[in-house]
Amino acid sequence: MFGQHGTLFSSVAGEDSLKKAELGKPASLYCDVEGGSHGDMEITWKTPDQLVASFSKGVFSCGTGFENRVRFENVHSKGGFSLHINPVVFSDTDTYSCFNTTHLIKTWNLVVTVSPPKEVHVIERGTATLPCYGAISRRLVNEQLNVHWKKDGYAVLNLTKGATHHYPGFGYRANMFLHDIRQGDFSMVIKNVEMTDEGNYECFSENNEGKILNSVKLRVLKGIHHGYRQIVSDFTGSSFTFYVSSADVEVYLLREKIDEKMFVCRVRDTVAKCNVDISERTVMHQGYLTLKDLTEEDKGVYQLMDAGGTIVNEIVLEVRHIYSSAVIFYMTIVIPGFLLCWFCWKKIMFKALMSKLSKKYFRY
């Protein structure tokens, strides 16, 4: 089945020996082969339509689409021909069978799940990734790939017979990638986001009978720009979120007042390794890095640098102090109330004094 409106995506191939794995996480499918020397064994893992991995005469090999993602666990121990996939992609949803030569040992039904967000928030001029996933065969050639994105009913980006077609209003700011599509990831990336990009987006695929695979709302947050910098104002205790993608990116914080450049995080393959002083306050999700529980020490210029040392984005974070509820209560209720009472008392005393003076000096 396919998720809509942020619901759970999954595709179930059967109920026996069912294995569920979250998108981007590892999965292990157990297969225990007994007897014989490992060097003489012919072990093969297959899906119904392709080779996944094999171990023949001590040599390991893998099938198309599984390169650098599969291996056998502990070949020289019990269950040593279990298949380990890391990370799993959405198109890994399938039926997997383990064979010793032609003898079937074990069959698994692997289900890859992901819960995409219903809304995506991005700062103006930033980059937004709108998620969409669907089942697809790795055996399809480029000319058989068809994916479509619409915004509020109007075409934004089409991939038809392997060729990309861009539409007015977005042009080459919107893109999909063939490598990701082959993994069941039909997400669209919009660069240099504009305020007019805000709206409701839908993803379709003719490879999935033209069904709506996902609907997502894009919200664009207004930013103040100085050159290519963005200025974001926030309060202590709140969270600061910005897009870093899943590429190899390093984030630095420049504190202008004390002329200090501090390492914040390094993002590689959707995983963020951050400075130990702030690691407990950082969260990486869907290409977005969030810094929680802001303090005034977090303010400054955040630089995103690629592997070549080029600055790809800069964001100026202004952190304002937010007063406690008790302070706000005293400033808005107690102090004004006291001043009002004092003013009224002074007015009453003044009237009493004038009345007394008038009786004393203006008698007839």
C-alpha positions as CSV (number, residue, x, y, z in Angstrom):
1,M,0.0,0.0,0.0
2,F,1.1,3.6,-0.5
3,G,0.8,6.4,2.1
4,Q,-1.0,9.6,1.5
5,H,-1.1,12.8,3.6
6,G,1.9,11.8,5.7
7,T,0.7,8.3,6.5
8,L,2.9,5.2,6.8
9,F,4.3,4.0,3.5
10,S,4.7,0.2,3.2
11,S,4.5,-2.6,0.7
12,V,3.8,-6.1,2.1
13,A,4.9,-9.1,0.0
14,G,3.6,-11.8,2.4
15,E,2.9,-12.6,6.1
16,D,5.3,-15.5,6.7
17,S,8.8,-14.6,8.0
18,L,8.0,-11.0,7.9
19,K,10.8,-8.5,8.6
20,K,10.1,-4.8,8.9
21,A,12.9,-2.2,8.6
22,E,12.8,1.6,8.8
23,L,14.1,3.5,5.8
24,G,17.8,4.3,6.1
25,K,18.3,1.8,8.9
26,P,20.0,-1.7,8.7
27,A,18.1,-5.0,8.2
28,S,19.3,-8.6,8.7
29,L,17.6,-11.6,7.1
30,Y,18.6,-14.9,8.9
31,C,19.8,-17.9,6.9
32,D,21.5,-20.9,8.6
33,V,23.3,-23.2,6.2
34,E,24.6,-26.5,7.7
35,G,27.2,-29.0,6.6
36,G,30.1,-28.8,4.1
37,S,33.1,-26.6,3.9
38,H,32.5,-22.9,3.4
39,G,34.9,-22.8,0.5
40,D,32.8,-25.4,-1.4
41,M,29.4,-23.8,-0.7
42,E,27.3,-22.0,-3.3
43,I,25.1,-19.6,-1.3
44,T,22.7,-17.3,-3.2
45,W,20.2,-14.7,-2.0
46,K,17.6,-13.7,-4.6
47,T,14.4,-11.8,-5.1
48,P,11.8,-13.1,-7.6
49,D,13.5,-11.2,-10.4
50,Q,17.1,-10.6,-9.6
51,L,20.3,-11.6,-7.7
52,V,20.9,-9.9,-4.4
53,A,24.2,-11.5,-3.2
54,S,26.1,-14.7,-3.7
55,F,29.0,-16.6,-2.0
56,S,30.8,-19.0,-4.4
57,K,34.1,-20.7,-3.8
58,G,35.0,-18.2,-1.1
59,V,34.2,-15.2,-3.4
60,F,31.4,-12.7,-2.5
61,S,29.4,-10.7,-5.1
62,C,26.3,-8.6,-5.1
63,G,23.5,-7.7,-7.6
64,T,22.6,-4.5,-9.3
65,G,21.3,-1.9,-6.9
66,F,22.8,-3.5,-3.8
67,E,26.4,-2.4,-4.4
68,N,28.2,-1.4,-1.2
69,R,25.0,-2.1,0.8
70,V,25.0,-5.9,1.4
71,R,27.2,-8.4,3.1
72,F,27.0,-11.8,4.8
73,E,27.3,-11.7,8.6
74,N,29.9,-13.9,10.3
75,V,30.4,-16.3,7.5
76,H,32.3,-18.8,9.7
77,S,29.6,-19.1,12.4
78,K,26.0,-20.4,12.8
79,G,23.7,-18.3,10.7
80,G,26.7,-17.0,8.9
81,F,25.0,-16.6,5.6
82,S,22.4,-14.2,6.9
83,L,22.0,-11.2,4.6
84,H,22.8,-7.8,6.1
85,I,21.5,-4.7,4.2
86,N,22.7,-1.3,5.3
87,P,21.1,1.1,4.7
88,V,17.8,-0.1,3.4
89,V,16.1,1.9,0.7
90,F,12.4,1.9,-0.1
91,S,12.8,-0.3,-3.2
92,D,14.3,-3.0,-1.0
93,T,10.7,-4.0,-0.1
94,D,10.6,-7.5,-1.7
95,T,10.7,-11.3,-1.1
96,Y,14.2,-12.6,-0.4
97,S,15.1,-16.3,-0.6
98,C,18.3,-17.9,0.5
99,F,19.6,-20.9,-1.5
100,N,22.4,-23.5,-1.0
101,T,23.1,-24.3,-4.6
102,T,19.5,-25.0,-5.8
103,H,18.1,-26.0,-2.3
104,L,15.8,-23.3,-0.8
105,I,16.8,-22.7,2.9
106,K,14.8,-19.7,4.0
107,T,12.4,-17.0,2.6
108,W,11.8,-13.6,4.1
109,N,9.4,-10.8,3.2
110,L,11.1,-7.5,3.8
111,V,8.9,-4.4,4.4
112,V,10.6,-1.0,4.3
113,T,8.6,1.7,6.1
114,V,8.8,5.5,6.3
115,S,6.5,8.2,7.8
116,P,7.1,11.4,5.8
117,P,6.1,14.7,7.3
118,K,2.7,16.3,6.4
119,E,4.4,19.7,6.3
120,V,7.8,20.9,5.4
121,H,9.1,24.3,6.7
122,V,11.9,26.2,5.0
123,I,13.3,29.7,5.3
124,E,13.0,31.8,2.2
125,R,15.9,31.4,-0.2
126,G,16.7,28.0,1.4
127,T,16.4,24.5,0.0
128,A,13.3,22.3,0.5
129,T,13.0,18.5,0.0
130,L,9.4,17.3,-0.5
131,P,9.3,13.6,0.4
132,C,7.6,10.9,-1.8
133,Y,8.2,7.1,-1.9
134,G,6.8,4.3,-4.1
135,A,7.5,0.7,-5.1
136,I,9.6,0.4,-8.3
137,S,11.5,-2.3,-10.0
138,R,15.3,-2.0,-10.3
139,R,15.1,-3.6,-13.7
140,L,13.3,-0.7,-15.3
141,V,15.3,1.3,-17.8
142,N,15.3,5.1,-17.8
143,E,12.7,5.3,-20.5
144,Q,10.3,3.4,-18.3
145,L,10.5,5.9,-15.4
146,N,7.6,8.3,-15.0
147,V,7.1,10.6,-11.9
148,H,5.0,13.8,-11.7
149,W,4.8,16.6,-9.1
150,K,2.0,19.2,-9.0
151,K,1.4,22.3,-6.8
152,D,-2.2,23.2,-6.2
153,G,-3.2,21.2,-9.2
154,Y,-0.6,22.7,-11.6
155,A,2.4,20.8,-13.0
156,V,5.7,21.6,-11.4
157,L,8.1,18.9,-12.5
158,N,7.6,15.8,-14.7
159,L,9.9,12.9,-15.3
160,T,8.5,11.3,-18.5
161,K,10.3,8.3,-20.2
162,G,13.4,9.2,-18.3
163,A,13.5,12.9,-19.4
164,T,12.9,15.8,-17.0
165,H,10.5,18.6,-17.9
166,H,10.5,21.8,-15.9
167,Y,7.6,24.2,-15.7
168,P,7.3,28.0,-15.4
169,G,7.5,29.4,-11.9
170,F,10.1,26.8,-10.9
171,G,12.3,26.1,-13.8
172,Y,15.5,24.4,-12.9
173,R,15.0,25.2,-9.2
174,A,13.0,22.0,-8.9
175,N,14.6,18.6,-9.5
176,M,14.4,14.8,-9.0
177,F,17.3,12.4,-9.4
178,L,17.3,9.1,-11.3
179,H,19.6,7.4,-8.8
180,D,17.1,8.1,-6.0
181,I,14.1,7.2,-8.1
182,R,15.6,3.7,-8.7
183,Q,15.6,3.3,-4.9
184,G,11.9,4.2,-4.6
185,D,12.6,7.8,-3.5
186,F,10.6,10.2,-5.7
187,S,11.3,13.2,-3.5
188,M,11.5,16.6,-5.2
189,V,14.2,19.2,-4.2
190,I,13.4,22.9,-4.6
191,K,16.4,25.3,-4.4
192,N,16.3,29.0,-3.7
193,V,12.8,28.8,-2.3
194,E,10.5,31.8,-2.9
195,M,7.5,32.9,-0.8
196,T,5.2,32.1,-3.7
197,D,6.4,28.4,-3.6
198,E,4.3,27.9,-0.5
199,G,1.3,25.6,-1.1
200,N,0.1,22.0,-1.4
201,Y,2.2,19.5,-3.4
202,E,1.2,16.1,-4.8
203,C,3.4,13.3,-6.1
204,F,2.2,10.8,-8.8
205,S,3.9,7.9,-10.6
206,E,2.7,6.0,-13.6
207,N,4.8,3.1,-12.4
208,N,2.3,3.0,-9.5
209,E,-0.9,3.2,-11.7
210,G,-1.0,7.0,-11.4
211,K,-1.9,6.9,-7.7
212,I,-1.2,9.9,-5.4
213,L,1.8,8.6,-3.5
214,N,2.0,11.6,-1.1
215,S,0.6,15.0,-0.4
216,V,2.7,17.5,1.5
217,K,2.3,21.2,2.4
218,L,5.3,23.5,2.0
219,R,5.4,26.5,4.3
220,V,8.0,29.2,3.6
221,L,9.2,31.3,6.5
222,K,10.1,34.9,5.8
223,G,13.7,35.8,6.2
224,I,15.6,39.2,6.1
225,H,18.4,39.1,3.5
226,H,21.8,40.8,3.4
227,G,23.4,39.5,0.2
228,Y,23.2,35.7,0.4
229,R,22.8,35.7,4.2
230,Q,19.5,35.1,6.0
231,I,18.7,36.7,9.3
232,V,16.5,34.6,11.7
233,S,15.3,36.0,15.0
234,D,14.3,33.7,17.8
235,F,13.9,33.5,21.6
236,T,15.8,31.7,24.3
237,G,14.4,28.2,24.9
238,S,13.0,27.8,21.4
239,S,14.4,25.7,18.5
240,F,16.4,26.8,15.4
241,T,16.0,24.6,12.3
242,F,17.8,24.9,8.9
243,Y,18.3,22.7,5.9
244,V,21.7,21.0,5.5
245,S,20.8,18.2,3.0
246,S,22.3,14.7,3.4
247,A,25.5,15.6,1.6
248,D,29.0,16.0,3.2
249,V,28.6,19.4,4.9
250,E,30.2,21.0,7.9
251,V,28.5,23.7,10.0
252,Y,30.4,26.4,11.9
253,L,29.3,29.2,14.2
254,L,31.0,32.6,14.0
255,R,30.5,34.7,17.1
256,E,31.2,38.1,15.8
257,K,31.6,39.9,19.1
258,I,34.4,37.7,20.3
259,D,35.8,36.8,16.9
260,E,35.5,33.0,17.4
261,K,34.8,30.3,14.9
262,M,33.3,27.1,16.5
263,F,32.7,23.7,14.9
264,V,29.0,22.8,15.2
265,C,28.3,19.6,13.3
266,R,29.4,17.5,10.4
267,V,26.6,16.0,8.3
268,R,27.3,12.9,6.2
269,D,24.8,10.4,4.8
270,T,21.9,11.8,6.9
271,V,23.9,11.4,10.1
272,A,25.1,14.4,12.1
273,K,28.1,14.3,14.4
274,C,28.1,17.4,16.5
275,N,30.2,19.3,19.0
276,V,30.0,17.5,22.4
277,D,28.9,20.7,24.1
278,I,25.7,20.8,22.0
279,S,25.2,17.2,20.8
280,E,22.4,16.6,23.2
281,R,20.5,19.6,21.8
282,T,20.8,18.6,18.1
283,V,18.5,16.5,16.0
284,M,18.9,15.5,12.4
285,H,15.7,14.6,10.4
286,Q,14.9,14.6,6.7
287,G,17.9,16.7,5.8
288,Y,17.1,19.3,8.5
289,L,19.3,20.1,11.5
290,T,17.6,21.4,14.6
291,L,19.3,23.1,17.6
292,K,17.0,23.0,20.6
293,D,16.8,25.0,23.8
294,L,18.5,28.1,22.4
295,T,20.6,30.3,24.6
296,E,22.1,33.7,24.0
297,E,25.5,32.0,23.4
298,D,24.0,30.3,20.3
299,K,23.6,33.6,18.4
300,G,26.0,34.4,15.5
301,V,26.6,33.4,11.9
302,Y,26.1,29.8,10.9
303,Q,28.2,28.8,7.9
304,L,27.5,25.7,5.9
305,M,30.6,24.5,4.0
306,D,30.9,21.7,1.5
307,A,33.7,19.1,1.3
308,G,35.7,21.5,-0.8
309,G,35.5,24.3,1.8
310,T,33.1,26.4,-0.2
311,I,30.4,28.3,1.8
312,V,27.1,27.1,0.4
313,N,24.9,29.1,2.8
314,E,25.0,31.5,5.7
315,I,22.4,32.1,8.3
316,V,22.5,34.9,11.0
317,L,20.8,33.8,14.1
318,E,19.6,36.5,16.6
319,V,18.6,35.1,20.0
320,R,16.5,37.4,22.2
321,H,16.0,36.8,25.9
322,I,12.5,35.8,26.8
323,Y,11.5,36.7,30.3
324,S,10.0,34.2,32.7
325,S,6.2,34.2,33.3
326,A,6.7,35.7,36.8
327,V,8.7,38.6,35.4
328,I,6.1,39.2,32.7
329,F,3.4,39.1,35.4
330,Y,5.1,41.7,37.5
331,M,5.8,44.0,34.5
332,T,2.4,43.8,33.0
333,I,0.1,43.4,36.0
334,V,1.7,44.2,39.3
335,I,3.8,47.3,38.5
336,P,1.1,49.0,36.3
337,G,-1.5,48.2,39.0
338,F,0.7,49.7,41.7
339,L,1.3,52.9,39.7
340,L,-2.4,53.2,39.0
341,C,-3.2,52.9,42.8
342,W,-0.5,55.4,43.7
343,F,-1.8,57.9,41.1
344,C,-5.4,57.5,42.4
345,W,-4.2,57.9,46.1
346,K,-2.3,61.1,45.2
347,K,-5.4,62.4,43.4
348,I,-7.6,61.7,46.4
349,M,-5.1,63.3,48.8
350,F,-4.8,66.4,46.5
351,K,-8.6,66.8,46.5
352,A,-8.7,66.5,50.3
353,L,-6.0,69.1,50.7
354,M,-7.7,71.5,48.4
355,S,-11.0,71.1,50.2
356,K,-9.3,71.8,53.5
357,L,-7.6,74.9,52.3
358,S,-10.7,76.3,50.7
359,K,-12.6,75.9,53.9
360,K,-9.9,77.7,55.9
361,Y,-9.1,80.7,53.6
362,F,-12.3,81.2,51.7
363,R,-14.9,81.5,54.3
364,Y,-17.7,84.1,53.9
